[in-house]
Amino acid sequence: MDQALSYYLEQGQTLVNAYLHDYISEKPIHSNLKKSMLYSIHAGGKRLRPILMMAACEAFGGNKKEVLPVAAALEMIHTYSLIHDDLPAMDDDDMRRGQPTNHRKFDEATAILAGDALLTLSFQAIMEAEQLSVEQKVHLVQQLSTASGALGMVAGQLMDMESEGKAITLEDLEQIHHLKTGKLLSFALMAGAYIGGASEQQLQSIKETADLLGIIFQIQDDILDVSGNEEKLGKPVGSDSTNHKSTYPSMLGLEGSVTQKEHYVAQAKSALKQADVEETKLFILIDHLSNRDH
């Protein structure tokens, strides 16, 4: 990773981390609930979704600080989903980002409620954003609720669990990840471009990129689960195989997965060029996401 991109990512993480910490800390939330929420918020994470949103906003001439409340809202939803994914009824994981999962640190009931609290607080964060108009708030809440709920991430999560131990098609696998991973990544790009002032035509090109990015992200996740560095990942490799999950490597092999990923990366870059943002951090981030090592 070049130095400029590294600095951009660090700067974005710092902004998002500070906003999340201050926003949650200042709310009069029950002490133990707040501790549980902040435990998972502070667990680290790359903040890729918020950074993508900020990069998309800047690509169309906006100021990345304009999107901070929405970026933080998105990260709250992502964090809630991880807390719930780790629960015994779901993936039953003991470690997340190199430390005990929320339900191991606290207990199952507190972890469930911390996830619920982060989910609902995310929409409050958008509605309280002073720099957004009423029209923007309504649009963004509608889009985020669709992407994260029964028509998006939640549906993808259920389909993913139902597919464990079963033979499914590549089309089924891509639909699962389009919903489970892709919808929130798509929201990140679309929200950033929308707040940044992208035209309708540019938004359509960004949507093409966004839809592909979710698949690219998941293929790389699957590749890392087979060949990644456990220390960098902060969790055991091979968990997908242990949980009998269908993955790109299990269907296409490792080399086939890399080839499929590169095919989608080329399509995503082509769509970005149509939006006339190829000389931006957003364009560079697509490469970074497709080749990340954790």
Residue pairs with C-beta under 8 A, 6 or more apart in sequence:
1 9
1 288
5 281
5 284
5 285
5 288
8 51
8 55
8 281
9 46
9 51
9 288
12 47
12 50
12 51
12 54
12 55
12 64
13 46
13 47
13 51
15 54
15 64
15 65
15 68
16 47
16 50
16 51
16 68
16 71
16 72
16 75
17 42
17 47
19 68
19 69
19 71
19 72
20 41
20 72
20 75
20 76
21 38
21 41
21 42
23 69
23 72
23 125
24 34
24 37
24 38
24 41
24 121
25 34
25 38
27 34
27 121
29 37
29 117
32 106
32 110
33 110
33 113
33 114
33 117
35 106
36 102
36 105
36 106
36 110
36 111
36 113
36 114
37 114
37 117
37 118
39 102
39 105
39 106
39 114
40 79
40 82
40 83
40 96
40 102
40 114
40 118
41 75
41 76
41 79
41 118
43 79
43 96
43 97
43 99
44 97
44 98
44 234
45 75
45 78
45 79
45 97
46 292
46 294
47 75
48 289
49 71
49 74
49 75
49 78
49 184
49 185
49 188
50 71
50 72
50 74
50 75
50 188
51 71
51 285
52 185
52 188
52 189
52 192
52 213
52 282
52 285
53 67
53 70
53 71
53 74
53 188
53 189
53 191
53 192
54 64
54 67
54 68
54 71
54 192
55 64
55 192
55 280
55 281
55 282
55 285
56 188
56 189
56 190
56 191
56 192
56 193
56 196
56 206
56 282
57 63
57 64
57 66
57 67
57 192
57 193
57 195
57 196
58 64
58 192
58 196
58 280
58 281
58 282
59 192
59 193
59 196
59 275
59 277
59 280
59 281
59 282
59 283
60 193
60 196
60 197
60 198
60 202
60 277
61 196
61 197
62 192
62 195
62 196
62 197
66 131
66 132
66 195
66 196
67 191
67 192
67 195
67 196
69 125
69 126
69 128
69 129
69 131
69 132
70 125
70 126
70 129
70 132
70 140
70 144
70 191
70 195
71 188
72 122
72 125
73 122
73 123
73 125
73 126
73 144
74 122
74 144
74 184
74 187
74 188
74 191
76 118
76 119
76 121
76 122
76 125
77 118
77 119
77 122
77 144
77 148
77 153
77 184
78 184
79 115
79 118
80 114
80 115
80 116
80 118
80 119
80 122
81 115
81 148
81 153
81 157
82 96
83 101
83 102
83 103
83 111
83 112
83 114
83 115
83 118
84 90
84 111
84 112
84 115
85 91
85 93
85 157
86 92
86 93
86 96
86 101
86 102
86 103
86 111
87 103
87 108
87 111
87 112
88 103
88 108
90 157
90 161
91 239
91 243
93 101
93 235
93 239
94 100
94 101
94 104
95 101
95 234
95 235
95 236
96 102
96 234
96 235
97 234
97 235
98 234
98 235
99 105
99 234
101 111
102 110
102 111
102 114
102 115
103 110
103 111
103 112
106 114
119 148
122 144
123 141
123 144
123 145
126 132
126 137
126 140
126 141
126 144
127 137
127 141
129 137
132 140
132 195
136 194
136 195
139 194
140 191
140 194
143 187
143 190
143 191
144 187
144 191
146 152
146 183
147 153
147 183
147 184
147 186
147 187
148 154
148 183
148 184
148 187
149 155
151 179
152 179
152 183
152 184
153 179
153 180
153 181
153 183
153 184
155 179
156 176
156 177
156 178
156 179
156 180
156 181
156 183
157 180
159 172
159 175
159 176
159 179
159 180
160 176
160 180
160 245
163 172
163 173
163 176
163 245
163 246
164 243
164 244
164 245
165 244
166 246
167 246
168 246
170 251
170 252
172 246
173 246
173 247
173 248
173 251
174 215
177 214
177 215
177 218
178 211
178 214
178 215
180 218
181 214
181 217
181 218
181 221
182 210
182 211
182 213
182 214
182 215
182 217
182 218
183 214
185 210
185 213
185 214
185 217
186 207
186 210
186 211
186 213
186 214
187 210
188 210
189 206
189 207
189 209
189 210
189 213
189 282
190 203
190 206
190 207
190 210
193 202
193 203
193 206
193 275
194 203
198 206
198 275
202 275
202 276
202 277
205 271
205 272
205 274
205 275
206 271
206 272
206 275
208 267
208 268
208 271
208 274
209 268
209 271
209 272
209 275
209 286
212 264
212 265
212 267
212 268
212 271
213 268
213 286
213 289
215 264
216 261
216 264
216 265
216 268
216 286
216 289
216 290
217 289
218 248
219 248
219 257
219 260
219 261
219 264
220 261
220 289
220 290
220 291
220 292
222 240
222 247
222 248
222 249
222 257
223 248
223 249
223 254
223 257
223 258
223 261
224 233
224 237
224 292
224 293
224 294
225 237
225 238
225 239
225 240
225 241
225 247
225 249
226 237
226 238
226 240
226 241
226 247
226 249
226 254
227 237
227 254
228 237
228 293
228 294
229 293
229 294
230 236
230 237
232 293
232 294
233 294
234 294
240 247
240 250
241 247
241 250
248 256
248 257
248 260
248 261
249 256
249 257
252 259
252 260
261 290
262 290
265 286
265 287
265 290
268 286
269 278
269 283
269 286
272 278
272 282
272 283
272 286
277 283
